[in-house]
Amino acid sequence: MMRRRIAAALAALAAFATCTFAQGQPQPDKLPPLPLFDAHMHYNVEARSLLSPQQVIALWRKAGIRAVLATSRPNDGTLDLIAQHAPDITIVPFLRPYRVQPDRYDWFSNSGVEALVEKELQRGIYRGIGEFHIFGADADAPYVAKIARLARERGLWLHAHADADAVERILRHAPGVKLIWAHTGMTTPLDKVEQMFAQHPTIVGELSYRSDVEQDGALSPRWKQLMLRYPSRFVVGTDTWITPRWGQVEEMAAFYRRMLSALPRDVAERIAYRNGMELFDVK
Ligand SMILES: [Zn+2]
């Protein structure tokens, strides 16, 4: 009898302890889902014919995306999103130097693009220029140097889909210019990425299409090491560059949350959204 009563008391105590522990220290799976800052999205003309700005905002809400770095071809897509005045979604507009898709191949030597950029800059709303594509020695084109210096002078960011070589050339034109490195080079070896981060403190790596982030279904150990070493230097992105990517936004949000769950919560929060918020002074 006595033994049974002691056993019951112990069970009650254990239940109480578990309960107290659970209240004091929330388990990772009980934490609210990480909000996201999508630092690479395009609301291009092709997507606009299928998805209204209201539908885009609703999708972001559903996916837990609280802020976006918007860069659309043409820029009207970004202006449409801003015009929604969604109180819970912050839109950080970037000036995309493309009128039509083929501009990505020769924007740096195209007087029509130059005129577009000049005109768009007069709006005074953009926080950066990009995403633009640039590889190797093309980054030495006079117009690339001009844009890099203009960005540095005006405190604008660049958003470059570029190889390491082109990023280094841009930084030689305008040392200290702030640069979001789209896809963190996509396939640039991580030792090179690490060397560039160490050498150039104004580079921030955006993670879309960096498929080696995942290894055996979880964050790769090498990536984990890099993120722990540079917790304030990474941002996530969906890169809705083609319309089907819009159908994968929720899946991509879940992917980032799954990868980032391998990191301490404060680092995960940084990469998921705090870095983006801080870079662009979003409150
Ligand atoms: Zn893109």
Residues whose N, C-alpha, C, O or C-beta is under 5 A from the ligand:
A	BS01	ZN	E131 D239 W241
